[in-house]
Amino acid sequence: MPNPSSTSARGFSAVILAALLWASSGSLAKYLFNGGLSPFDLVQVRLTVASVCIGLFLFFRAPEKLQIPLQRLPNYLFLGIFGMAAMQASYLLAISRIQVAAAILLQYLAPVLITIWQLVFQKKPLSLRILMALCTAVAGCSLVLNLPSMEFQSMNITGILAGLGAALTFAIYSLAGEARMKEKSPETVVFFAMTIAAVLWHILLPPFSGFRALGNDPTTWAIALTISTFGTALPFFLFLYGIALTGAAPASITGTLEPVFAGIISFFLLAELFNTLQLCGAALVIAAVILLQLPQTRKNSYHAQNPTS
């Protein structure tokens, strides 16, 4: 029998690394946006390259994981369209209409939605540990993103609704992904989610327009490919892997480390300093992640289900 503590540690470590990679890719994406690349073109590129990378990896290492039962295809279409693709679209719309920090803050309401869904519809008991970690992480994330300085009443209503949509679709991705991993491995689930989302973005935009928008600059291509592999394919797999080992709620709460990592990266690259409230917020988010790793008796669903393909 696998050690539950070791299993949980691996799951949290995977999500923490995913948050770090997402934060790092955000800084690289800003560079491309400043150079004139459209966020929507970048999404088409990153999802396409990510799905191809994962597909090639599985083709050579575990081709059986490229198969799903035909009767389950609607479930994967739901995950890819309303989870992966819609999450990208709603988040990008939010950051185009309101402050980036506000968009991130709204997106990280997802753990609240996940907890409510599991409590009401899945009848999962809400432990004191999860409740405390959830409240601590949301409060910490709010301070890191400087909530007191935000003026929501003056923000674009479409942007606010899009930010809430980003939270909803992130919750859908987490919950639907967790459900699919009762049958298949994280690699299979993330591959089909990515592929379906990529196909949809080639329908919504002219096919391969994102790649043409990269132009002929080698640096632009290198950054775009880095974002696609280390900022998309790897972290989304790690996040699902973390969900498989810890559950959707703990993993999504741990994911609130992303803005903390983004702040640390900004400090080293741009010399941007946290103020006192932001430092307190970072401490709260870290405390929430530590709280989630306290001993628990719940058996993790991944090894209980033990998907083999």
C-alpha positions in Angstrom: 0.0 0.0 0.0 1.3 3.5 -0.9 2.1 5.8 2.0 -0.8 8.3 2.2 1.6 11.1 3.5 4.0 10.4 0.6 1.2 10.4 -1.9 -0.2 13.6 -0.6 3.2 15.3 -0.6 3.7 14.4 -4.3 0.3 15.8 -5.2 0.9 19.1 -3.4 4.4 19.3 -4.9 3.0 18.9 -8.4 0.4 21.7 -7.9 3.1 24.0 -6.4 5.3 23.4 -9.4 2.4 24.0 -11.7 1.7 27.4 -10.0 5.3 28.3 -10.3 5.3 27.5 -14.0 2.1 29.4 -14.6 3.5 32.4 -12.9 6.7 32.3 -14.9 4.8 31.9 -18.2 2.8 35.0 -17.3 5.9 37.1 -17.3 7.0 35.7 -20.6 3.5 36.3 -22.1 3.7 39.9 -21.1 6.8 40.3 -23.2 5.0 38.9 -26.3 1.9 41.1 -25.6 4.1 44.2 -25.4 5.5 43.2 -28.8 2.1 43.3 -30.3 1.0 39.6 -30.2 -2.7 39.1 -29.5 -3.5 37.1 -26.3 -5.9 35.0 -28.4 -3.3 34.2 -31.0 -1.0 33.0 -28.1 -3.8 30.8 -26.7 -4.2 29.1 -30.1 -0.4 28.6 -30.3 0.0 27.4 -26.7 -2.9 24.9 -26.8 -1.9 23.5 -30.2 1.8 23.0 -29.3 0.9 21.7 -25.9 -1.5 19.1 -27.3 1.0 18.0 -29.9 3.8 17.6 -27.4 1.7 15.6 -25.0 0.4 13.5 -27.9 3.9 12.7 -29.2 5.1 11.8 -25.7 2.2 9.4 -25.2 2.5 8.0 -28.7 6.1 6.9 -28.1 5.9 6.1 -24.4 2.3 4.8 -23.8 0.2 4.7 -26.9 -2.6 3.0 -25.1 -3.2 6.2 -23.2 -4.3 7.9 -26.5 -7.5 5.9 -26.4 -10.8 6.6 -24.7 -14.1 4.8 -24.9 -16.3 6.3 -27.6 -19.3 6.6 -25.2 -17.1 8.9 -23.0 -16.4 11.3 -25.8 -19.2 13.8 -24.7 -17.6 14.0 -21.3 -14.2 14.9 -22.8 -15.9 17.4 -25.2 -17.5 19.1 -22.1 -14.1 19.2 -20.3 -12.2 20.5 -23.4 -14.8 23.1 -24.4 -16.4 24.4 -21.1 -13.2 23.7 -19.1 -10.0 24.3 -21.0 -11.1 26.4 -23.9 -13.7 28.5 -22.1 -11.3 29.1 -19.2 -8.7 30.5 -21.6 -11.3 32.7 -23.3 -12.9 34.1 -20.2 -9.6 34.9 -18.5 -8.2 36.7 -21.5 -11.4 38.7 -21.9 -11.2 39.7 -18.2 -7.6 40.9 -18.4 -8.5 42.9 -21.6 -11.3 44.8 -19.8 -10.2 45.2 -16.2 -6.9 45.2 -14.1 -4.9 42.0 -14.4 -4.8 41.7 -10.7 -8.5 41.9 -10.5 -8.9 39.3 -13.1 -6.6 36.9 -11.3 -8.4 37.6 -8.0 -11.8 36.8 -9.6 -10.4 33.6 -11.2 -9.1 32.4 -7.8 -12.6 32.3 -6.5 -12.7 28.9 -8.2 -11.7 27.0 -4.9 -14.8 28.5 -3.3 -17.1 27.3 -6.2 -15.4 23.8 -6.1 -16.0 23.5 -2.3 -19.6 24.6 -2.6 -20.3 22.1 -5.5 -18.7 19.2 -3.6 -20.6 20.1 -0.4 -24.0 20.6 -2.0 -24.1 18.2 -5.0 -21.5 15.6 -4.1 -22.4 15.5 -0.4 -18.7 15.6 0.6 -18.3 16.7 4.2 -16.5 20.0 4.6 -13.6 19.5 7.1 -12.5 22.3 9.3 -9.0 22.0 7.8 -10.3 22.6 4.3 -12.6 25.5 5.4 -9.7 27.2 7.3 -7.3 26.7 4.4 -9.9 28.0 1.9 -10.6 31.2 3.9 -6.9 31.8 4.6 -5.9 31.3 0.9 -8.7 33.6 -0.4 -7.8 36.3 2.1 -4.1 35.9 1.4 -4.6 36.0 -2.4 -6.7 39.2 -2.0 -3.9 40.9 -0.1 -1.2 39.8 -2.5 -3.2 41.2 -5.4 -3.8 44.4 -3.4 -7.6 44.2 -3.1 -7.9 47.4 -1.0 -6.7 49.4 -4.0 -9.1 48.0 -6.4 -12.2 50.1 -7.4 -14.6 47.4 -8.6 -17.5 49.9 -8.9 -15.6 51.7 -11.7 -14.6 48.6 -13.6 -16.0 47.3 -16.8 -19.0 45.1 -16.0 -18.1 42.7 -18.9 -14.6 42.3 -17.5 -16.0 41.5 -14.0 -18.4 38.9 -15.5 -15.6 37.4 -17.5 -13.4 37.2 -14.4 -16.3 35.3 -12.6 -16.6 33.2 -15.8 -12.9 32.4 -15.5 -13.5 31.2 -11.9 -16.4 29.1 -13.0 -14.6 27.4 -15.9 -11.5 26.8 -13.8 -13.8 25.0 -11.3 -15.3 23.1 -14.2 -11.9 22.0 -15.4 -10.9 20.9 -11.9 -14.1 19.0 -11.1 -14.6 17.5 -14.6 -10.9 16.5 -14.8 -11.2 14.8 -11.4 -14.2 12.9 -12.6 -12.4 11.7 -15.8 -9.4 10.5 -13.8 -11.6 7.9 -12.1 -11.4 6.1 -15.5 -8.2 7.4 -17.1 -4.7 8.7 -16.2 -4.0 12.4 -15.9 -1.9 12.2 -19.1 -4.9 11.0 -21.1 -7.3 13.5 -19.6 -5.1 16.5 -20.1 -4.3 15.4 -23.7 -7.9 15.2 -24.8 -8.8 18.4 -23.0 -5.9 20.2 -24.7 -6.6 18.8 -28.1 -10.3 19.5 -28.1 -9.6 23.1 -26.8 -7.0 23.6 -29.5 -9.4 22.4 -32.3 -12.0 24.8 -31.0 -9.6 27.8 -31.1 -8.7 26.9 -34.7 -12.4 27.2 -35.4 -12.9 30.5 -33.5 -9.8 32.0 -35.1 -8.5 31.5 -38.6 -6.6 28.2 -38.6 -3.0 28.7 -37.6 -3.3 32.5 -37.5 -1.5 32.5 -34.2 1.6 30.9 -35.7 1.6 33.4 -38.6 1.3 36.2 -36.0 4.6 35.1 -34.4 6.4 36.3 -37.6 10.0 35.4 -38.3 11.6 36.5 -35.0 13.5 33.5 -33.4 13.2 35.1 -29.9 9.4 35.4 -30.3 9.1 31.8 -31.4 11.4 30.6 -28.6 9.3 32.3 -26.0 6.0 31.1 -27.5 7.3 27.5 -27.5 8.5 27.8 -24.0 5.1 29.1 -22.8 3.4 26.2 -24.7 5.5 23.5 -23.2 6.7 24.6 -19.8 3.8 27.1 -19.2 0.9 25.0 -20.6 1.5 21.3 -21.3 3.5 20.6 -18.2 1.7 22.7 -15.5 -1.8 21.6 -16.7 -0.7 18.0 -16.4 0.9 18.6 -13.0 -2.3 20.3 -11.8 -4.5 17.3 -12.8 -1.9 15.0 -11.3 -2.1 16.9 -8.1 -5.9 16.8 -8.2 -5.7 13.0 -8.6 -3.6 12.7 -5.5 -5.1 15.3 -3.2 -8.6 16.2 -4.6 -10.0 19.2 -6.5 -10.5 21.5 -3.5 -7.0 21.1 -1.9 -5.3 21.4 -5.3 -7.2 24.5 -6.4 -6.5 26.1 -3.0 -2.8 25.3 -3.4 -2.9 26.9 -6.8 -3.4 30.3 -5.2 0.3 30.3 -4.8 0.5 31.5 -8.4 0.2 35.2 -7.7 2.7 34.8 -4.8 5.2 33.3 -7.2 4.4 36.0 -9.8 5.2 38.6 -7.2 8.5 36.9 -6.3 9.5 36.7 -10.0 8.6 40.4 -10.5 10.8 41.3 -7.6 13.9 39.6 -9.1 13.2 40.6 -12.8 11.6 44.0 -12.3 12.6 45.0 -8.8 9.0 45.3 -7.8 8.5 45.1 -4.1 5.7 43.7 -2.0 4.2 46.2 0.4 3.4 45.1 4.0 -0.1 44.0 3.2 1.1 41.9 0.3 3.8 40.3 2.4 1.1 39.4 4.9 -1.0 38.0 2.1 1.8 35.9 0.8 2.3 34.5 4.3 -1.4 33.6 4.6 -1.4 31.7 1.2 1.7 29.8 2.3 0.1 29.0 5.6 -3.0 27.7 3.8 -0.9 25.4 1.7 0.9 24.1 4.9 -2.4 23.6 6.6 -3.6 21.5 3.8 -0.7 19.1 4.3 -1.5 18.3 7.9 -2.3 14.6 8.5 -5.6 13.5 7.1 -7.5 10.3 7.1 -9.2 10.6 3.8 -8.0 8.1 1.2 -7.0 9.7 -2.0 -9.2 8.9 -4.9 -6.4 8.4 -7.4 -4.9 5.3 -5.9 -8.3 4.0 -4.8 -9.4 4.1 -8.4 -5.9 3.2 -9.8 -6.5 4.0 -13.5 -4.2 2.0 -15.7 -4.7 3.7 -19.0 
